[in-house]
Amino acid sequence: MSSPYSAYRPLIGGGEHDLISRLAQRLKGTETVMVNSTRDGGGVAEILHNMVPLLNELGVRTTWEVIEGRPDFFAATKTLHNALHGRPEALTPEMVKAYWEVSEMNAEKLKDRLKKNLVFIHDPQPAGLLRHLKQGDQRWIYRCHVDVSSPFPPAWEFLGPIVSEYDASVFSHPSFAQRMAMPQFLIAPSIDPLSDKNKPLPEEFIRHTLERFGLDPRRPLITQVSRFDKLKDPLGVIEAFKKAKRFHPRAQLVLAGGAASDDPESAHILPAIQEAAGKDDSIHVLDLPPFSDLEINALQRASAVVLQKSLKEGFALTVSEALWKERPVVAMAVGGIPLQVIHGKTGYLVHTVEGTAAAIRRVLDNPLEAQALAKNGREHVRQNFIITRHVRDYMSLFLCVLNPGRAVVRLAPPAA
């Protein structure tokens, strides 16, 4: 259950709180629908679970629809996802056929529910709906959550013409922007600091969670939370941990993740992770069910180091989650991670397995320095990456898209 809007006021201050209310007042009567490909697993679904109720409470009527798909459709979109990240994987003619067949099927299913002022499409899976359903008085926005800074060219040759038909596009990092005629907006994702995944937890619950998973609360815990995906480099995490453990033999590693319904690869990489962990009882691979938010919260809060060793990344909400909890973070300098981890100020950025191992050692060897970085990280997240800022940016985007060509949009005065 999401928190009431008033609960965020102590975190963001009265001025910001009132500004968001005025933006919402200006959008009164507007109807928006969010569309993605799954209700659980991954950052997009997590954000929508928290954001949709908040927008509705503010008076911006918002619904959320999820497309359906066949296995060949999700195999195609996973290939497209990997190729957009730069992997040389091309869509076959059969994949392209499956993509458009499922797009047409979902268009028929959703045609009445997508008759809104604003249609907000998240990522490539539902992107093809526009060609079937866009009406002249609607505004369609494409939200790209993946790193498309250096896509495999055939992937963008497929997706680019589709996205170019939208009224606006949104990216998480400046380097992701593409050459397109429509307006492009930079909006970083966010965490909800009051959600089960991020709220404070009793020490007793944290200790009980560790013991339930066979972890020793007295030993240093190194954690990576992410779905099981090659791009999250879980095998590289294990390799880096083993190198760092030579100097800190009491350390223990947790790889906490799970599968997403729109990601057919996730079920196949788990056996490889388990094989790499082998019989090392200091490595724990946790295949968590959806909505294990309290457990993830507890694992992060108990960690001496939180890792995010992604090879490619759209943003990585787990980084902001850890920083919010004042945990030292070691993360790869890819995608949107450097927006969150300012090297030497809010955490450590790395580029290799060896660099990851060295940074883990530095955190464990210098706890006071790591604690100072983590405190800076929490404030950085408070100022930049919590859900109220995200809501404000989306509502500003809605006003821009609904008022093309207007240089100034006046907001209503605050309610008495």
C-alpha positions, 0 to 999 in steps of 0.5 A: 500500500502506498503512503499518503502524499502528506507523509512526504512533506517532512522529507521534501519540505513545504515549498516542494510539496506545494509546487507538486500540488499546484502542478496536479491542480493544473492537470485536473481532468486529464486522464493518463494510462501507463502501459508496460509488460509486467506487474512484478519483477524489475524497476518499472513495475516497482515504480508504477506500483508506487506512482500510480496511486500517488498520481491519483491521490493528487487528482491526476487520474491514472490507470495502469495496463499490462500487455500479454504476450506469447513465449516467442514474443518475449523471446523477441523483446528480450533479444531486442533488449539485449541488442539495444544494450549493444549485444550483437543479436538481430531480430529474425523475421519470425521474431518481427512477425511475433512482435507485430502479431502480439502488438495487434492482439493487445491493441484489440484487447486494450483499445477501449482502455487506452482512450485517454488524453495521455498514453505513457508507454514503458519500453519496447514491449508495448511500443507497437500499440501506437500504430494501431491505436493512436487517435488525433487528439491523444498524446503518446509518450515513449519512456525508455528505461534501458541504456541505448547509448550504443545500440546494435544498429539493427535494433535501433533501425527496428525500434527507432522508426516506431519511437519517432511516431510518438509525441515525446520520449523520455530517457534516464541519462543524457547519453541515451538520447537519440537523433529524433525529431520529437521532444526528448526529456531527461527524467531519472527514475526514483525510489519510494522512501516510505515503501516496504523496500525502503522504510526503517526496519526493527533490528530484530526483523533484520536479524531474523531475516538473515538467520532465515536465509542461513546468514551469520549476522556477525560476519561482513555481508556483501550483497547484490540485489538484481534479477538474474540476468547476464547484464547484471554480471552475477558471475563477475560478482562471484569472481570479485567476491572470491578475490576480496575474500582472500583478505577478508575470509569471514566475509559472506556474499548474497546474490538476491534476485528472481525472475520477471514474467517478461524475461525468458533468460532469467530462468536459464542463468540461475543454474550457471550462478549456482554452479559458479557458487559451487560448494562455497558456503559463504556464497548464498544465492537467493531466488526470491519470489515477487514482492519480497520487499521487506526481505530485500530491505533487511538484506541491504540494511545488514550489508557492509557493502552493496554491489551493482556490478552491471555490464549495462544498466538503465539506472539501477534503482538498487543503488539509490535504495542502498544509498538511502539506507546509508550503505556503502555502494560499489558499482560499475560506471555504466548507464545511470549509475554515475548519476547516483554514485559520485566516485569518492563522494557517495560511493565507489565506481569501478570498471573491472572485476579486479577493481570491484574486489579492490573497492570491496576491500577498501570499504571493509578496511576503512569503515569510517570513510565508507560511512561518510560516503554513505551519509553523503549518498543518502542526502544525494538520493533525498535531493534527487531520486525519491518518488515525489521528484519523479512525480513532479517531473512527470507532471511537468512533462504532461503539461509540456506535451499537452501544451505544444508550442507554449513557452509558459504554462501558469500554475494555479495558486495553492489551495487555501 
